[in-house]
C-alpha cells in the first residue's frame, strides 16, 4: 500500500508543489493529503494513520511546533518534517527535538 503523507501548509501553492514533487517520484508510492491548519491536521491525525507529517511553522492559529508537540500522543509512529521560511537558531533547536527533520524554505 502507498505511504500516507499529510502536508500542513497554509500557502496552497507550496502545499501543491510538495504534493506534486512526492507523487512525481512514484505516483503509486505515496497518498498525499493536504490541509491548511494545524487544527485540521489534528482532526485528520486522529481519524487516519499517516506515515509522514510535513508541517509549516507559521500558520494561522496553532503553529507547526505546537502541532509537533502533540504528535507523539496522537500518532506516535508518524515521522515528521518541519518546514519554514522563518527559521532561527531557537526554531531549529526546537525542531530538532520535536521533528525527524527540519527544512528551511525556500527549498534548494
Phi and psi restraints in degrees (value plus and minus 20) as a CYANA .aco file:
   2 UNK   PHI     -88.2   -48.2
   2 UNK   PSI     131.4   171.4
   3 UNK   PHI     -91.5   -51.5
   3 UNK   PSI     118.4   158.4
   4 UNK   PHI    -114.5   -74.5
   4 UNK   PSI     103.6   143.6
   5 UNK   PHI    -143.8  -103.8
   5 UNK   PSI     115.6   155.6
   6 UNK   PHI    -136.2   -96.2
   6 UNK   PSI     101.9   141.9
   7 UNK   PHI    -122.7   -82.7
   7 UNK   PSI     104.7   144.7
   8 UNK   PHI    -133.8   -93.8
   8 UNK   PSI      83.6   123.6
   9 UNK   PHI    -172.6  -132.6
   9 UNK   PSI     105.0   145.0
  10 UNK   PHI    -102.0   -62.0
  10 UNK   PSI     -31.3     8.7
  11 UNK   PHI    -114.3   -74.3
  11 UNK   PSI      86.7   126.7
  12 UNK   PHI     -75.1   -35.1
  12 UNK   PSI     -61.3   -21.3
  13 UNK   PHI     -85.5   -45.5
  13 UNK   PSI     -54.4   -14.4
  14 UNK   PHI     -90.0   -50.0
  14 UNK   PSI     -64.7   -24.7
  15 UNK   PHI     -80.5   -40.5
  15 UNK   PSI     -64.3   -24.3
  16 UNK   PHI     -86.5   -46.5
  16 UNK   PSI     -58.0   -18.0
  17 UNK   PHI     -85.1   -45.1
  17 UNK   PSI     -62.0   -22.0
  18 UNK   PHI     -83.0   -43.0
  18 UNK   PSI     -65.1   -25.1
  19 UNK   PHI     -82.0   -42.0
  19 UNK   PSI     -63.3   -23.3
  20 UNK   PHI     -81.7   -41.7
  20 UNK   PSI     -64.4   -24.4
  21 UNK   PHI     -80.7   -40.7
  21 UNK   PSI     -61.8   -21.8
  22 UNK   PHI     -88.1   -48.1
  22 UNK   PSI     -60.9   -20.9
  23 UNK   PHI     -96.4   -56.4
  23 UNK   PSI     -41.6    -1.6
  24 UNK   PHI     -88.9   -48.9
  24 UNK   PSI     -48.7    -8.7
  25 UNK   PHI     -80.1   -40.1
  25 UNK   PSI     -70.8   -30.8
  26 UNK   PHI    -188.0  -148.0
  26 UNK   PSI      86.4   126.4
  27 UNK   PHI     -82.5   -42.5
  27 UNK   PSI     -38.9     1.1
  28 UNK   PHI    -113.0   -73.0
  28 UNK   PSI     -29.4    10.6
  29 UNK   PHI    -105.7   -65.7
  29 UNK   PSI     -45.9    -5.9
  30 UNK   PHI    -152.9  -112.9
  30 UNK   PSI     117.7   157.7
  31 UNK   PHI    -129.4   -89.4
  31 UNK   PSI      93.0   133.0
  32 UNK   PHI    -127.8   -87.8
  32 UNK   PSI     104.3   144.3
  33 UNK   PHI    -129.0   -89.0
  33 UNK   PSI     134.4   174.4
  34 UNK   PHI    -152.3  -112.3
  34 UNK   PSI     126.3   166.3
  35 UNK   PHI    -168.6  -128.6
  35 UNK   PSI     143.0   183.0
  36 UNK   PHI    -125.0   -85.0
  36 UNK   PSI     -19.7    20.3
  37 UNK   PHI    -164.9  -124.9
  37 UNK   PSI     134.3   174.3
  38 UNK   PHI     -86.7   -46.7
  38 UNK   PSI     -53.6   -13.6
  39 UNK   PHI     -82.8   -42.8
  39 UNK   PSI     -64.2   -24.2
  40 UNK   PHI     -84.5   -44.5
  40 UNK   PSI     -59.3   -19.3
  41 UNK   PHI     -80.6   -40.6
  41 UNK   PSI     -61.4   -21.4
  42 UNK   PHI     -79.8   -39.8
  42 UNK   PSI     -63.0   -23.0
  43 UNK   PHI     -80.6   -40.6
  43 UNK   PSI     -65.2   -25.2
  44 UNK   PHI     -86.2   -46.2
  44 UNK   PSI     -59.6   -19.6
  45 UNK   PHI     -86.1   -46.1
  45 UNK   PSI     -51.7   -11.7
  46 UNK   PHI     -94.2   -54.2
  46 UNK   PSI     -48.8    -8.8
  47 UNK   PHI    -112.8   -72.8
  47 UNK   PSI     -45.5    -5.5
  48 UNK   PHI    -156.5  -116.5
  48 UNK   PSI     137.5   177.5
  49 UNK   PHI    -111.4   -71.4
  49 UNK   PSI     113.4   153.4
  50 UNK   PHI    -143.0  -103.0
  50 UNK   PSI     118.0   158.0
  51 UNK   PHI     -99.6   -59.6
  51 UNK   PSI     -50.1   -10.1
  52 UNK   PHI    -163.0  -123.0
  52 UNK   PSI     116.9   156.9
  53 UNK   PHI    -135.6   -95.6
  53 UNK   PSI     104.2   144.2
  54 UNK   PHI    -134.0   -94.0
  54 UNK   PSI      95.6   135.6
  55 UNK   PHI    -147.3  -107.3
  55 UNK   PSI     122.2   162.2
  56 UNK   PHI     -94.9   -54.9
  56 UNK   PSI     139.1   179.1
  57 UNK   PHI    -100.9   -60.9
  57 UNK   PSI     -77.6   -37.6
  58 UNK   PHI    -117.1   -77.1
  58 UNK   PSI      95.8   135.8
  59 UNK   PHI    -163.0  -123.0
  59 UNK   PSI     143.7   183.7
  60 UNK   PHI     -81.8   -41.8
  60 UNK   PSI     116.8   156.8
  61 UNK   PHI      60.7   100.7
  61 UNK   PSI    -150.1  -110.1
  62 UNK   PHI     -89.0   -49.0
  62 UNK   PSI     120.2   160.2
  63 UNK   PHI    -103.2   -63.2
  63 UNK   PSI     146.6   186.6
  64 UNK   PHI     -82.1   -42.1
  64 UNK   PSI     -56.3   -16.3
  65 UNK   PHI     -85.4   -45.4
  65 UNK   PSI     -59.6   -19.6
  66 UNK   PHI     -84.3   -44.3
  66 UNK   PSI     -58.5   -18.5
  67 UNK   PHI     -82.1   -42.1
  67 UNK   PSI     -65.5   -25.5
  68 UNK   PHI     -84.0   -44.0
  68 UNK   PSI     -50.5   -10.5
  69 UNK   PHI     -83.8   -43.8
  69 UNK   PSI     -52.6   -12.6
  70 UNK   PHI    -108.1   -68.1
  70 UNK   PSI     -38.7     1.3
  71 UNK   PHI     -75.2   -35.2
  71 UNK   PSI     -65.2   -25.2
  72 UNK   PHI     -81.0   -41.0
  72 UNK   PSI     -51.1   -11.1
  73 UNK   PHI     -96.0   -56.0
  73 UNK   PSI     -53.1   -13.1
  74 UNK   PHI    -107.4   -67.4
  74 UNK   PSI     -63.8   -23.8
  75 UNK   PHI    -166.3  -126.3
  75 UNK   PSI      58.0    98.0
  76 UNK   PHI     -83.2   -43.2
  76 UNK   PSI     -40.5    -0.5
  77 UNK   PHI    -114.5   -74.5
  77 UNK   PSI     -24.0    16.0
  78 UNK   PHI     -96.8   -56.8
  78 UNK   PSI     105.4   145.4
  79 UNK   PHI    -102.4   -62.4
  79 UNK   PSI     141.6   181.6
  80 UNK   PHI    -164.9  -124.9
  80 UNK   PSI     130.7   170.7
  81 UNK   PHI    -152.8  -112.8
  81 UNK   PSI     110.2   150.2
  82 UNK   PHI    -120.5   -80.5
  82 UNK   PSI     109.5   149.5
  83 UNK   PHI    -138.8   -98.8
  83 UNK   PSI     123.7   163.7
  84 UNK   PHI    -182.4  -142.4
  84 UNK   PSI     128.4   168.4
  85 UNK   PHI    -116.8   -76.8
  85 UNK   PSI     -21.3    18.7
  86 UNK   PHI    -138.9   -98.9
  86 UNK   PSI      27.5    67.5
  87 UNK   PHI     -93.2   -53.2
  87 UNK   PSI     136.7   176.7
  88 UNK   PHI    -174.3  -134.3
  88 UNK   PSI     145.1   185.1
  89 UNK   PHI     -76.8   -36.8
  89 UNK   PSI     -56.6   -16.6
  90 UNK   PHI     -86.6   -46.6
  90 UNK   PSI     -64.1   -24.1
  91 UNK   PHI     -83.8   -43.8
  91 UNK   PSI     -64.1   -24.1
  92 UNK   PHI     -82.7   -42.7
  92 UNK   PSI     -61.4   -21.4
  93 UNK   PHI     -82.0   -42.0
  93 UNK   PSI     -65.8   -25.8
  94 UNK   PHI     -85.7   -45.7
  94 UNK   PSI     -61.5   -21.5
  95 UNK   PHI     -82.1   -42.1
  95 UNK   PSI     -59.1   -19.1
  96 UNK   PHI     -84.7   -44.7
  96 UNK   PSI     -46.6    -6.6
  97 UNK   PHI     -99.6   -59.6
  97 UNK   PSI     -53.3   -13.3
  98 UNK   PHI    -122.2   -82.2
  98 UNK   PSI     -49.5    -9.5
  99 UNK   PHI    -133.7   -93.7
  99 UNK   PSI     141.5   181.5
 100 UNK   PHI     -99.8   -59.8
 100 UNK   PSI     -42.2    -2.2
 101 UNK   PHI    -174.6  -134.6
 101 UNK   PSI     138.6   178.6
 102 UNK   PHI    -154.4  -114.4
 102 UNK   PSI     105.3   145.3
 103 UNK   PHI    -147.7  -107.7
 103 UNK   PSI      99.5   139.5
 104 UNK   PHI     -96.1   -56.1
 104 UNK   PSI     126.9   166.9
 105 UNK   PHI    -119.3   -79.3
 105 UNK   PSI     131.5   171.5
 106 UNK   PHI     -93.0   -53.0
 106 UNK   PSI     131.7   171.7
 107 UNK   PHI     -92.9   -52.9
 107 UNK   PSI     116.8   156.8
